[in-house]
């Protein structure tokens, strides 16, 4: 049996590390496949799936204010 380390909880607000606007997204589910977890995120009516290394709990103010 495989055991996965869930880094972000359902309902938690997170940020994408590459999102220039640093919009807060909500974790609404997980997709577990053999050997990996995809976190299902939503912002407004948009949804997306991401690996944990693409997500941060902390907003990147520098990226947000960079021109």
Protein Blocks (a to p, Z undefined) as FASTA:
>chain_A
ZZdddfbdghiacddfklmnlpacddfbdcddehiacddddehjbccdddfklpcfbdcf
klmmpZZ
